[in-house]
Structure formats: C-alpha cells, structure tokens
Amino acid sequence: MKGLFKSKPRTPVEMVQHLHELLLFVLGNTETREKKRAEKIAELDKLILDIRTVLFGDGQMEPNAESCAQLTKEFFQNDTFRLLINCLPSLDSGARQNATHVIANLQRQKVNSKVIASEYLGNNLDIMDTLLPGYEDDDIAWTYGSILRECIRHQNVARYVLESDHMKKFFVYLQNPNFDIASDVQATFKELLTRHKSTVAEFLSANYDWFFREYNTKLLQSESYITRRHAVKLLGDMLLDRSNSAVMVRYVTSLEHMRIMMNLLRDSNKTIKLDTFHVFKLFVANQNKPAEIISVLVTNRSKLLRFFSEFNIDKEDEQFEADKCQIIREIATLQQPTDRPCQDLDSL
C-alpha cells in the first residue's frame, strides 16, 4: 500500500524546518552508524537543492514570490541561516555550491518589501567571526569568501568588519601563495574598501597610520607583482573617490608615500606603471606641496621629465595625454625651496 500514495510536498516553511533538523543532526555528529549518517547527508543534499529551486526556479518556471518570502522569513526567524553556514565544511562540493547560492539569494530576498537579512546580520554579527577566519583554511576559503562579499553588501556588516581586528589579518591573507585564494581575498578586500563610501571614509580617517603602514609594506612593496598590481589599482580607486578627499590630501603630503610611487613607476609591468601614474599625478597636482616634496621633485626634475616624455600607453587616451602634459608642465616650473638641500632619490 505504501507505493500507492505519494507524500505531500513540503511547504517552504516545512522545508526550512526539516533543513534545520538535518543541519543539527550533521553538526551534532552523534550518529555512529555510517549507513544512517550517509542517508541523512544525502537527504540534506537533496533538500538544499530543492530549496535552491524554490529561490531560483527550475529553468522552466520562475520562482514564486510568496514562496520565496515564506522560506526567507523562516530561515532568519529560527537561525537556520547560521546553521547552514556552520555546516558548510561538512558538505560535499556540489551541496556546498548549492548552499552558497541559497545563502547569497536569501540576503537579497524581500519580505513585505524589506530586506530582512540586513537586520538579522546586524543582530548576529558574530557570524563574520566564523566566515573571516575561513581564509586560513584553503578547503573552505572560496566558499566563505563568496558569502563574505554578499554579507558586506550590508553596510552594518561592512562597518563591523572594518572596525574589527579581522581587518588587520587581511594583510596576511593577501599573501596566500595560492593564487586563486589570494585573488578571492583581494576581491573581498576591495569590496570592503569601496562599496560603502561614508563608512570607508570614516575607517580610513580613524585608522590612517596603521592601515597605510601595512598597505605600503605588505602590499605596495610586495615581492609579488600581482599583489603590487592589485594594491596600486585599489589605492588609486580609494584616493580618487570624492568621499576620501580628506584622506587623499593627507596621503599626498607624505614624502615616503611619494617615494614608493616613484619606485613603482620603474616597475616592469605596464599596468602597474599606469595605475601608479594615476596616483603619482596627485602628488604633483597638489597645490600645497610640502617643501620636502618640492625639493625631491626639483632635484629629480631632469629624470622625471625624461621619463614622462617617453612614457606612453598602448592605446590612444586623451585624458592620459592631458594628465601627462600637466605633470610635465608642473614639474618643469617648480622652484627649489631656499632652505632645502637637494634630495636625489635615484628613483628613475
């Protein structure tokens, strides 16, 4: 008789409730019978796929808005969101990928026209304390990195990460010898420092000294050209953003910072040279240059003018040419401060 009746499909709420039970089972790890545990894991894998189908559709039917809202509300209401994140290391690659898509989608779902993920994460910021150290585990790093970038789309989460001790660890994570993981860390780092303008400006102003000290030594002066390339591009993006104008003004008054840029102009990589050019021009264009910066520019005038007259890019770019002409004109007309000795940095 059992085969004559099909089980009634679970509602979205029931799906999440059952998922909650299965996740607790996996995390509890008390089942000693291997066969029983394997059955539960297989059931969990299928349920995660079914939930993904509710949220994304099945290729033939679009997702139902009401079902998505019910599922999302239940996920955050009973902390199943946290359980799923905690269970990710225990899932196989396919289920882990499906779960990652589910977690990302839930953060964009609206319930009664409100993205409830933002409030949930604001009340459960310690979830970031689970995700961020994931970069120390090569097996889970990509998965947690992808989820991290979705989480920091919410400004309250980004602020928490920026103000936490985790921020300093990024300078370690960025040195990962695994190229793919280092690139993932870089993507998260960039998202943190560019998405929420006002929050980033507050962070950079409050943490200017230690942040740029680490940025200079660990990234801009890294032996890895990939690290240098990403670092100088991101630096330009930050300094040229209007929200960071106060930070930019402070940055371009430092002789040490200019020295680093002058050295990067010598880099063999064309992309690094070009991105460095866009930062270096800020030092030259600054109308309130400190005397020590003027002295270095004047002392190295002939080298700089020769370098920029020969500095070209592969494609026509009117803005680049205009900027280059402005730099040449500015350097050519500078006057040596009367009380400053010559400082030849031998940079170019």
DRENVEXRO-10785 format. One record per residue: x, y, z of N, C-alpha, C in turn; residue number from 1. Coordinates in steps of 0.02 Angstrom, whole numbers, plus 50000, padded with zeros to 5 digits. Last residue first. Layout:
BEGIN
ATOM    n.x    n.y    n.z   ca.x   ca.y   ca.z    c.x    c.y    c.z  num
ATOM      X      Y      Z      X      Y      Z      X      Y      Z  NUM
...
// end
This chain:
BEGIN
ATOM    n.x    n.y    n.z   ca.x   ca.y   ca.z    c.x    c.y    c.z  num
ATOM  53221  52858  49458  53201  52846  49388  53261  52846  49343  348
ATOM  53272  52876  49586  53214  52833  49576  53202  52815  49504  347
ATOM  53365  52948  49663  53388  52898  49614  53332  52849  49597  346
ATOM  53330  53048  49744  53309  52983  49764  53333  52928  49719  345
ATOM  53413  53184  49797  53409  53141  49737  53391  53071  49761  344
ATOM  53384  53325  49864  53372  53256  49884  53360  53214  49820  343
ATOM  53467  53474  49916  53445  53430  49862  53436  53359  49888  342
ATOM  53401  53562  50060  53455  53532  50022  53427  53487  49967  341
ATOM  53305  53710  50077  53305  53637  50073  53365  53612  50034  340
ATOM  53276  53843  50081  53309  53815  50140  53312  53739  50138  339
ATOM  53211  53876  49961  53276  53907  49976  53313  53874  50033  338
ATOM  53146  53751  49854  53139  53790  49916  53208  53815  49937  337
ATOM  53153  53767  49678  53182  53736  49737  53171  53779  49799  336
ATOM  53002  53775  49584  53062  53809  49609  53087  53775  49672  335
ATOM  52925  53705  49437  52936  53706  49509  53002  53741  49526  334
ATOM  52905  53688  49303  52902  53756  49330  52913  53761  49405  333
ATOM  52910  53553  49275  52957  53598  49240  52959  53667  49271  332
ATOM  52802  53501  49345  52870  53486  49368  52921  53535  49339  331
ATOM  52696  53552  49266  52701  53568  49337  52772  53557  49363  330
ATOM  52719  53495  49141  52717  53567  49148  52727  53587  49222  329
ATOM  52707  53359  49171  52770  53385  49143  52774  53461  49154  328
ATOM  52574  53354  49216  52628  53335  49261  52694  53365  49236  327
ATOM  52506  53394  49099  52500  53434  49160  52557  53419  49209  326
ATOM  52538  53289  49013  52561  53357  48997  52558  53402  49059  325
ATOM  52469  53187  49079  52542  53184  49072  52571  53253  49057  324
ATOM  52337  53227  49064  52366  53221  49131  52442  53221  49128  323
ATOM  52326  53218  48925  52316  53282  48958  52347  53282  49028  322
ATOM  52347  53082  48904  52393  53130  48875  52388  53198  48909  321
ATOM  52235  53031  48972  52303  53013  48994  52353  53064  48968  320
ATOM  52132  53084  48895  52138  53105  48965  52208  53089  48992  319
ATOM  52151  53021  48771  52159  53094  48776  52168  53117  48848  318
ATOM  52228  52886  48720  52188  52906  48778  52200  52981  48789  317
ATOM  52265  52748  48618  52255  52821  48623  52208  52837  48680  316
ATOM  52363  52615  48693  52305  52641  48656  52299  52717  48665  315
ATOM  52478  52588  48767  52468  52555  48703  52410  52582  48662  314
ATOM  52560  52737  48831  52521  52676  48838  52503  52650  48769  313
ATOM  52721  52806  48878  52662  52802  48835  52624  52737  48850  312
ATOM  52851  52907  48921  52800  52862  48950  52737  52863  48908  311
ATOM  52940  53000  48883  52944  52936  48849  52890  52887  48872  310
ATOM  52911  53103  48966  52910  53117  48894  52911  53053  48854  309
ATOM  52933  53045  49090  52864  53058  49068  52859  53074  48994  308
ATOM  53076  53036  49091  53034  52977  49100  52964  52990  49072  307
ATOM  53115  53170  49079  53135  53121  49027  53090  53059  49031  306
ATOM  53062  53221  49196  53039  53247  49132  53056  53199  49075  305
ATOM  53135  53146  49292  53062  53141  49288  53036  53164  49220  304
ATOM  53265  53188  49269  53248  53117  49262  53172  53108  49253  303
ATOM  53254  53326  49294  53275  53303  49228  53257  53229  49217  302
ATOM  53209  53329  49433  53171  53356  49378  53191  53326  49310  301
ATOM  53254  53294  49556  53247  53240  49507  53211  53262  49443  300
ATOM  53246  53417  49620  53311  53383  49615  53309  53329  49562  299
ATOM  53107  53438  49615  53153  53483  49580  53220  53449  49569  298
ATOM  53058  53334  49695  53036  53340  49625  53083  53384  49584  297
ATOM  53121  53362  49816  53135  53299  49782  53116  53304  49708  296
ATOM  53065  53488  49846  53137  53480  49840  53155  53417  49802  295
ATOM  52930  53459  49859  52952  53503  49805  53027  53493  49793  294
ATOM  52938  53382  49975  52915  53351  49912  52936  53393  49853  293
ATOM  52981  53475  50068  53023  53417  50055  53002  53380  49991  292
ATOM  52877  53569  50073  52941  53589  50044  52984  53528  50027  291
ATOM  52718  53501  50023  52768  53516  50074  52835  53531  50040  290
ATOM  52601  53576  49912  52654  53526  49922  52700  53547  49979  289
ATOM  52474  53623  49875  52503  53638  49941  52556  53586  49958  288
ATOM  52424  53577  49759  52447  53647  49759  52476  53668  49826  287
ATOM  52451  53427  49681  52437  53458  49745  52467  53528  49748  286
ATOM  52501  53369  49567  52447  53418  49559  52430  53454  49625  285
ATOM  52593  53279  49617  52617  53335  49577  52564  53389  49572  284
ATOM  52511  53188  49684  52565  53221  49720  52587  53285  49683  283
ATOM  52432  53144  49580  52400  53180  49635  52452  53218  49677  282
ATOM  52514  53072  49498  52492  53138  49474  52458  53178  49529  281
ATOM  52526  52951  49565  52582  52999  49568  52559  53069  49546  280
ATOM  52409  52885  49528  52418  52906  49598  52472  52960  49602  279
ATOM  52426  52865  49393  52364  52899  49415  52367  52919  49489  278
ATOM  52547  52794  49393  52544  52861  49363  52483  52900  49389  277
ATOM  52505  52671  49440  52547  52713  49483  52546  52785  49458  276
ATOM  52439  52626  49328  52400  52638  49389  52439  52681  49439  275
ATOM  52550  52615  49241  52495  52659  49225  52454  52676  49287  274
ATOM  52633  52521  49307  52658  52588  49291  52600  52637  49280  273
ATOM  52549  52409  49309  52570  52440  49372  52594  52511  49360  272
ATOM  52544  52384  49172  52482  52400  49208  52498  52434  49274  271
ATOM  52676  52351  49140  52646  52412  49112  52583  52433  49150  270
ATOM  52804  52299  49245  52735  52285  49224  52701  52350  49201  269
ATOM  52921  52343  49297  52923  52316  49229  52853  52303  49202  268
ATOM  52924  52498  49386  52904  52428  49382  52903  52405  49309  267
ATOM  52946  52629  49406  53000  52592  49373  52982  52519  49361  266
ATOM  52843  52672  49480  52845  52695  49411  52898  52658  49371  265
ATOM  52879  52629  49605  52832  52588  49567  52827  52610  49493  264
ATOM  52959  52734  49646  52989  52669  49635  52944  52624  49593  263
ATOM  52863  52832  49659  52917  52842  49611  52953  52777  49595  262
ATOM  52787  52779  49764  52757  52786  49697  52812  52795  49644  261
ATOM  52877  52789  49868  52853  52723  49848  52823  52726  49778  260
ATOM  52890  52927  49876  52949  52886  49859  52928  52817  49835  259
ATOM  52764  52964  49918  52785  52982  49850  52845  52941  49829  258
ATOM  52767  52915  50049  52718  52888  50001  52739  52904  49929  257
ATOM  52868  52996  50101  52876  52923  50100  52829  52891  50049  256
ATOM  52811  53122  50095  52868  53107  50052  52878  53032  50046  255
ATOM  52643  53160  50100  52695  53119  50129  52750  53104  50078  254
ATOM  52536  53220  50047  52584  53265  50079  52642  53226  50110  253
ATOM  52446  53128  50001  52492  53157  49952  52538  53210  49982  252
ATOM  52371  53094  50116  52415  53045  50085  52468  53079  50041  251
ATOM  52292  53206  50141  52342  53185  50190  52394  53139  50158  250
ATOM  52212  53204  50028  52253  53263  50042  52309  53245  50091  249
ATOM  52148  53079  50046  52191  53091  49988  52238  53150  50001  248
ATOM  52070  53103  50158  52123  53053  50162  52173  53064  50105  247
ATOM  51983  53197  50105  52025  53216  50162  52083  53167  50169  246
ATOM  51918  53121  50004  51959  53180  49987  52006  53200  50043  245
ATOM  51837  53010  49997  51900  53004  50033  51946  53064  50020  244
ATOM  51732  53041  49917  51717  53030  49988  51781  53027  50029  243
ATOM  51787  53043  49789  51773  53106  49823  51761  53097  49898  242
ATOM  51919  52938  49748  51848  52941  49767  51836  53004  49808  241
ATOM  52053  52929  49733  52016  52969  49684  51942  52973  49698  240
ATOM  52092  52842  49833  52113  52912  49837  52074  52957  49789  239
ATOM  52034  52718  49790  52017  52748  49854  52032  52823  49855  238
ATOM  52091  52695  49665  52018  52697  49671  51998  52732  49736  237
ATOM  52227  52691  49701  52202  52744  49657  52127  52751  49662  236
ATOM  52225  52573  49777  52245  52637  49807  52219  52695  49766  235
ATOM  52192  52479  49680  52144  52493  49733  52160  52559  49767  234
ATOM  52312  52484  49606  52247  52499  49574  52195  52517  49626  233
ATOM  52405  52445  49699  52410  52513  49672  52345  52533  49637  232
ATOM  52360  52312  49726  52366  52363  49778  52366  52434  49751  231
ATOM  52368  52239  49608  52302  52249  49640  52305  52307  49689  230
ATOM  52509  52249  49591  52462  52272  49539  52393  52287  49569  229
ATOM  52562  52188  49704  52576  52259  49691  52525  52287  49642  228
ATOM  52515  52057  49683  52495  52094  49743  52506  52169  49732  227
ATOM  52583  52030  49565  52509  52028  49566  52482  52066  49626  226
ATOM  52715  52032  49600  52691  52086  49556  52615  52087  49555  225
ATOM  52777  52007  49759  52731  51980  49709  52704  52037  49666  224
ATOM  52844  52076  49853  52884  52046  49801  52841  52018  49745  223
ATOM  52767  52233  49900  52769  52160  49900  52815  52135  49844  222
ATOM  52741  52364  49919  52811  52344  49913  52820  52268  49916  221
ATOM  52604  52368  49930  52636  52407  49877  52709  52388  49867  220
ATOM  52589  52269  50042  52557  52265  49976  52595  52302  49921  219
ATOM  52665  52287  50157  52642  52220  50140  52616  52214  50068  218
ATOM  52698  52426  50161  52749  52375  50169  52727  52306  50144  217
ATOM  52576  52497  50133  52639  52512  50099  52687  52453  50101  216
ATOM  52484  52439  50220  52470  52441  50147  52535  52451  50108  215
ATOM  52537  52466  50344  52531  52397  50322  52523  52394  50246  214
ATOM  52526  52606  50339  52591  52575  50354  52591  52502  50329  213
ATOM  52392  52623  50320  52436  52637  50263  52507  52613  50276  212
ATOM  52346  52577  50448  52321  52549  50386  52370  52561  50328  211
ATOM  52407  52654  50547  52423  52582  50543  52402  52553  50476  210
ATOM  52355  52787  50507  52426  52771  50518  52441  52697  50509  209
ATOM  52210  52784  50491  52256  52804  50438  52327  52777  50449  208
ATOM  52093  52758  50554  52145  52706  50557  52201  52720  50508  207
ATOM  52006  52862  50534  52018  52841  50603  52077  52793  50609  206
ATOM  52004  52871  50394  52024  52929  50435  52044  52908  50505  205
ATOM  51956  52746  50357  52023  52768  50335  52048  52826  50377  204
ATOM  51826  52747  50417  51877  52697  50435  51947  52721  50418  203
ATOM  51763  52852  50350  51771  52854  50423  51826  52807  50445  202
ATOM  51766  52801  50220  51800  52864  50235  51812  52871  50310  201
ATOM  51685  52688  50235  51756  52679  50217  51795  52743  50235  200
ATOM  51562  52749  50260  51591  52705  50310  51666  52695  50298  199
ATOM  51540  52817  50140  51547  52855  50203  51579  52813  50257  198
ATOM  51537  52707  50043  51583  52765  50040  51593  52799  50107  197
ATOM  51542  52548  50027  51504  52595  50070  51547  52656  50083  196
ATOM  51639  52491  49931  51566  52489  49923  51530  52544  49962  195
ATOM  51778  52494  49955  51750  52536  49902  51674  52540  49902  194
ATOM  51829  52406  50046  51858  52472  50044  51829  52518  49990  193
ATOM  51762  52284  50029  51760  52318  50094  51780  52391  50090  192
ATOM  51801  52253  49899  51731  52266  49914  51724  52304  49980  191
ATOM  51938  52229  49919  51916  52285  49877  51844  52303  49892  190
ATOM  51929  52113  49998  51964  52173  50023  51941  52235  49985  189
ATOM  51870  52025  49908  51835  52043  49970  51863  52108  49999  188
ATOM  51970  52018  49811  51903  52038  49791  51863  52061  49853  187
ATOM  52077  51967  49887  52082  52034  49857  52013  52061  49838  186
ATOM  52029  51839  49913  52040  51886  49969  52042  51957  49943  185
ATOM  52035  51791  49782  51970  51795  49817  51975  51843  49875  184
ATOM  52171  51794  49760  52128  51835  49717  52059  51844  49750  183
ATOM  52213  51699  49852  52236  51768  49860  52192  51816  49819  182
ATOM  52153  51587  49792  52130  51610  49858  52151  51682  49870  181
ATOM  52225  51579  49672  52152  51586  49671  52125  51611  49738  180
ATOM  52360  51565  49715  52339  51623  49675  52264  51633  49679  179
ATOM  52427  51528  49865  52379  51501  49817  52348  51560  49780  178
ATOM  52498  51599  49958  52533  51578  49897  52488  51548  49844  177
ATOM  52431  51743  50034  52421  51671  50022  52455  51650  49957  176
ATOM  52432  51874  50067  52497  51844  50049  52491  51770  50034  175
ATOM  52309  51908  50112  52327  51929  50044  52393  51900  50021  174
ATOM  52312  51871  50246  52275  51829  50198  52294  51846  50126  173
ATOM  52382  51980  50299  52412  51913  50300  52379  51869  50247  172
ATOM  52296  52081  50282  52363  52091  50255  52404  52027  50257  171
ATOM  52185  52038  50352  52183  52038  50279  52252  52045  50248  170
ATOM  52206  52062  50483  52225  51997  50458  52222  51992  50383  169
ATOM  52152  52185  50508  52225  52181  50505  52248  52114  50476  168
ATOM  52017  52151  50515  52041  52193  50460  52117  52188  50453  167
ATOM  51990  52084  50630  51996  52044  50569  52028  52085  50513  166
ATOM  51963  52171  50729  52033  52151  50722  52044  52109  50659  165
ATOM  51841  52288  50657  51862  52230  50696  51937  52216  50687  164
ATOM  51795  52385  50574  51814  52406  50641  51840  52349  50684  163
ATOM  51762  52313  50459  51813  52365  50455  51839  52384  50524  162
ATOM  51657  52232  50509  51720  52202  50486  51776  52253  50485  161
ATOM  51559  52330  50539  51584  52285  50591  51652  52255  50571  160
ATOM  51537  52387  50413  51565  52428  50467  51594  52384  50522  159
ATOM  51480  52278  50346  51544  52305  50323  51577  52347  50378  158
ATOM  51360  52268  50418  51409  52213  50420  51478  52239  50399  157
ATOM  51296  52385  50386  51310  52372  50456  51362  52315  50464  156
ATOM  51281  52375  50246  51328  52424  50275  51345  52410  50347  155
ATOM  51289  52232  50151  51250  52267  50203  51298  52312  50242  154
ATOM  51385  52174  50080  51341  52220  50042  51298  52260  50091  153
ATOM  51443  52084  50161  51466  52153  50168  51432  52201  50119  152
ATOM  51382  51964  50117  51366  51992  50183  51385  52066  50188  151
ATOM  51442  51940  49995  51370  51952  49997  51351  51986  50063  150
ATOM  51572  51918  50037  51559  51975  49993  51484  51991  49989  149
ATOM  51554  51801  50114  51576  51864  50145  51558  51924  50103  148
ATOM  51527  51706  50017  51474  51726  50064  51491  51792  50098  147
ATOM  51653  51699  49956  51594  51717  49916  51537  51741  49961  146
ATOM  51729  51654  50065  51743  51718  50033  51684  51743  49993  145
ATOM  51680  51527  50091  51669  51580  50140  51681  51649  50110  144
ATOM  51725  51466  49970  51655  51466  49990  51640  51522  50039  143
ATOM  51863  51485  49973  51823  51513  49918  51750  51518  49937  142
ATOM  51900  51416  50097  51913  51487  50085  51869  51518  50031  141
ATOM  51897  51284  50127  51834  51320  50134  51840  51393  50113  140
ATOM  52027  51239  50105  51971  51198  50082  51906  51238  50080  139
ATOM  52116  51326  50165  52112  51326  50092  52051  51288  50067  138
ATOM  52090  51424  50297  52079  51354  50277  52068  51351  50202  137
ATOM  52094  51555  50319  52151  51518  50344  52147  51444  50326  136
ATOM  51975  51606  50280  52031  51617  50234  52095  51581  50258  135
ATOM  51894  51589  50389  51891  51539  50336  51948  51546  50286  134
ATOM  51892  51698  50470  51948  51651  50478  51947  51594  50428  133
ATOM  51764  51751  50420  51829  51782  50404  51889  51736  50415  132
ATOM  51656  51670  50471  51673  51673  50399  51744  51698  50386  131
ATOM  51652  51687  50608  51658  51620  50581  51683  51623  50509  130
ATOM  51634  51819  50623  51691  51790  50659  51702  51717  50640  129
ATOM  51516  51841  50561  51576  51862  50525  51639  51833  50558  128
ATOM  51431  51803  50660  51437  51758  50603  51499  51776  50562  127
ATOM  51422  51909  50745  51474  51859  50760  51480  51806  50706  126
ATOM  51312  51982  50712  51375  51999  50679  51431  51949  50693  125
ATOM  51172  51978  50724  51212  51916  50728  51280  51927  50694  124
ATOM  51105  52091  50700  51096  52062  50766  51139  52000  50777  123
ATOM  51139  52112  50568  51157  52164  50617  51151  52139  50689  122
ATOM  51078  52003  50510  51152  52003  50515  51175  52056  50565  121
ATOM  50943  52046  50521  50966  51984  50551  51042  51984  50561  120
ATOM  50943  52163  50445  50929  52167  50517  50954  52104  50553  119
ATOM  50975  52107  50320  51016  52160  50349  51006  52165  50424  118
ATOM  50875  52017  50288  50942  51991  50302  50985  52044  50338  117
ATOM  50761  52079  50248  50766  52063  50319  50835  52035  50338  116
ATOM  50719  52201  50153  50773  52152  50152  50789  52135  50225  115
ATOM  50545  52225  50126  50604  52239  50168  50655  52183  50163  114
ATOM  50422  52196  50071  50461  52250  50041  50524  52268  50081  113
ATOM  50389  52078  50140  50349  52140  50149  50390  52201  50129  112
ATOM  50547  52030  50115  50487  52007  50149  50448  52070  50167  111
ATOM  50662  51997  49984  50623  52045  50022  50562  52012  50053  110
ATOM  50828  51934  49962  50755  51924  49962  50721  51976  50006  109
ATOM  50961  51940  49977  50931  51990  49932  50855  51985  49929  108
ATOM  50999  51838  50055  51019  51905  50077  50990  51960  50033  107
ATOM  50963  51724  49986  50923  51744  50045  50938  51816  50066  106
ATOM  51066  51712  49892  51000  51733  49871  50958  51758  49930  105
ATOM  51173  51666  49972  51179  51729  49936  51110  51756  49917  104
ATOM  51122  51543  50016  51141  51594  50065  51145  51663  50032  103
ATOM  51108  51476  49892  51050  51488  49935  51064  51545  49983  102
ATOM  51241  51468  49850  51192  51505  49809  51130  51523  49850  101
ATOM  51289  51385  49952  51317  51453  49944  51270  51496  49903  100
ATOM  51220  51268  49927  51207  51304  49989  51233  51376  49985   99
ATOM  51277  51231  49805  51206  51246  49808  51189  51287  49870   98
ATOM  51409  51207  49850  51396  51259  49800  51322  51280  49800   97
ATOM  51386  51102  49938  51416  51165  49964  51402  51222  49915   96
ATOM  51342  51003  49853  51295  51030  49903  51321  51097  49930   95
ATOM  51465  50985  49782  51402  51003  49749  51353  51035  49796   94
ATOM  51562  50952  49881  51570  51011  49839  51505  51033  49806   93
ATOM  51480  50904  50037  51523  50891  49979  51520  50951  49932   92
ATOM  51489  50979  50202  51454  50962  50140  51503  50945  50085   91
ATOM  51556  51028  50309  51538  50957  50311  51505  50934  50246   90
ATOM  51572  51165  50294  51632  51122  50288  51616  51048  50285   89
ATOM  51433  51208  50317  51464  51207  50250  51526  51163  50245   88
ATOM  51378  51225  50440  51379  51157  50414  51417  51152  50347   87
ATOM  51375  51359  50466  51417  51317  50508  51426  51247  50480   86
ATOM  51278  51397  50371  51348  51420  50364  51395  51376  50404   85
ATOM  51167  51336  50428  51189  51316  50361  51261  51337  50349   84
ATOM  51155  51404  50549  51168  51332  50549  51195  51309  50481   83
ATOM  51122  51532  50505  51185  51521  50541  51204  51447  50538   82
ATOM  50994  51505  50450  51047  51537  50410  51115  51523  50440   81
ATOM  50916  51467  50553  50939  51414  50508  50995  51441  50462   80
ATOM  50858  51551  50646  50931  51547  50644  50958  51490  50601   79
ATOM  50723  51570  50633  50745  51516  50676  50820  51503  50672   78
ATOM  50711  51679  50546  50674  51679  50609  50701  51627  50658   77
ATOM  50778  51654  50429  50808  51702  50476  50774  51700  50544   76
ATOM  50695  51553  50372  50768  51545  50376  50798  51590  50430   75
ATOM  50569  51610  50370  50581  51553  50414  50656  51542  50424   74
ATOM  50587  51710  50272  50567  51728  50340  50583  51672  50389   73
ATOM  50616  51631  50159  50665  51678  50185  50650  51696  50258   72
ATOM  50495  51561  50139  50557  51525  50151  50609  51569  50184   71
ATOM  50408  51667  50113  50396  51622  50170  50460  51586  50189   70
ATOM  50467  51722  49997  50460  51763  50058  50450  51719  50119   69
ATOM  50455  51616  49907  50522  51642  49925  50519  51681  49990   68
ATOM  50317  51607  49898  50355  51550  49925  50424  51573  49947   67
ATOM  50290  51731  49839  50263  51716  49905  50301  51658  49937   66
ATOM  50355  51721  49713  50375  51772  49761  50351  51756  49832   65
ATOM  50418  51580  49638  50357  51610  49663  50375  51658  49720   64
ATOM  50533  51580  49499  50519  51571  49571  50456  51609  49591   63
ATOM  50474  51518  49339  50506  51570  49379  50490  51557  49453   62
ATOM  50503  51363  49258  50458  51407  49296  50497  51456  49338   61
ATOM  50614  51311  49197  50551  51314  49160  50501  51361  49193   60
ATOM  50713  51328  49289  50731  51334  49218  50670  51339  49173   59
ATOM  50662  51326  49416  50691  51264  49390  50710  51268  49316   58
ATOM  50699  51453  49541  50659  51423  49488  50695  51362  49461   57
ATOM  50768  51502  49651  50792  51520  49584  50746  51497  49527   56
ATOM  50702  51457  49766  50727  51526  49763  50745  51548  49692   55
ATOM  50670  51324  49739  50617  51371  49759  50640  51443  49748   54
ATOM  50798  51275  49713  50749  51277  49659  50692  51324  49675   53
ATOM  50854  51279  49840  50882  51321  49787  50832  51328  49729   52
ATOM  50777  51180  49898  50770  51250  49921  50799  51298  49870   51
ATOM  50826  51069  49829  50755  51087  49823  50744  51159  49845   50
ATOM  50959  51069  49874  50945  51079  49802  50873  51100  49792   49
ATOM  50936  51041  50008  50968  51104  49990  50956  51120  49917   48
ATOM  50883  50912  49993  50841  50966  50019  50870  51034  50003   47
ATOM  50992  50839  49948  50934  50846  49904  50890  50904  49927   46
ATOM  51077  50848  50060  51099  50872  49994  51040  50886  49949   45
ATOM  50998  50783  50157  51016  50854  50164  51036  50884  50097   44
ATOM  50999  50654  50108  50935  50689  50115  50947  50764  50120   43
ATOM  51134  50626  50120  51104  50625  50053  51037  50663  50054   42
ATOM  51144  50632  50260  51183  50679  50219  51153  50683  50149   41
ATOM  51062  50523  50295  51044  50590  50316  51081  50643  50274   40
ATOM  51136  50418  50240  51067  50430  50217  51046  50501  50234   39
ATOM  51253  50426  50315  51257  50437  50242  51187  50452  50214   38
ATOM  51203  50388  50441  51230  50455  50431  51232  50473  50357   37
ATOM  51169  50255  50415  51118  50303  50436  51141  50375  50424   36
ATOM  51296  50202  50386  51242  50200  50336  51188  50251  50351   35
ATOM  51366  50219  50506  51388  50254  50446  51332  50257  50394   34
ATOM  51313  50249  50664  51301  50204  50608  51315  50241  50542   33
ATOM  51327  50350  50754  51385  50306  50745  51376  50258  50686   32
ATOM  51283  50515  50771  51263  50452  50739  51325  50410  50724   31
ATOM  51327  50637  50812  51321  50585  50863  51302  50517  50835   30
ATOM  51341  50764  50752  51390  50711  50737  51388  50655  50790   29
ATOM  51286  50891  50754  51292  50854  50816  51340  50796  50811   28
ATOM  51284  50928  50622  51329  50965  50666  51338  50928  50732   27
ATOM  51186  50840  50574  51254  50838  50547  51303  50872  50594   26
ATOM  51074  50879  50653  51098  50810  50653  51171  50806  50630   25
ATOM  51059  51011  50617  51075  50995  50687  51103  50924  50692   24
ATOM  51023  50990  50484  51085  51025  50499  51107  51012  50571   23
ATOM  50899  50927  50499  50954  50891  50468  51021  50924  50483   22
ATOM  50823  51031  50558  50832  50967  50593  50893  50929  50566   21
ATOM  50827  51127  50456  50853  51143  50523  50869  51079  50561   20
ATOM  50758  51061  50356  50829  51077  50347  50862  51091  50414   19
ATOM  50632  51065  50412  50665  51000  50405  50741  51010  50394   18
ATOM  50610  51202  50405  50608  51169  50470  50643  51101  50467   17
ATOM  50615  51222  50268  50666  51253  50310  50668  51220  50379   16
ATOM  50502  51149  50230  50568  51133  50202  50623  51160  50247   15
ATOM  50400  51216  50295  50417  51148  50316  50485  51127  50289   14
ATOM  50399  51334  50220  50414  51336  50291  50435  51268  50316   13
ATOM  50362  51284  50091  50427  51318  50102  50447  51320  50176   12
ATOM  50290  51119  50117  50284  51191  50105  50353  51223  50115   11
ATOM  50322  50962  50038  50330  51008  50095  50319  51080  50073   10
ATOM  50201  50861  49956  50260  50905  49953  50262  50952  50013    9
ATOM  50147  50709  50027  50128  50777  50009  50191  50821  50008    8
ATOM  50195  50556  49953  50197  50602  50009  50182  50673  49985    7
ATOM  50080  50452  49865  50138  50496  49864  50136  50543  49923    6
ATOM  50028  50287  49877  50018  50356  49899  50083  50396  49897    5
ATOM  50066  50162  49841  50007  50190  49809  49997  50264  49825    4
ATOM  50168  50110  49914  50184  50138  49850  50126  50172  49815    3
ATOM  50104  50058  50027  50146  50117  50034  50160  50150  49967    2
ATOM  50040  49940  50000  50000  50000  50000  50043  50063  50000    1
// end
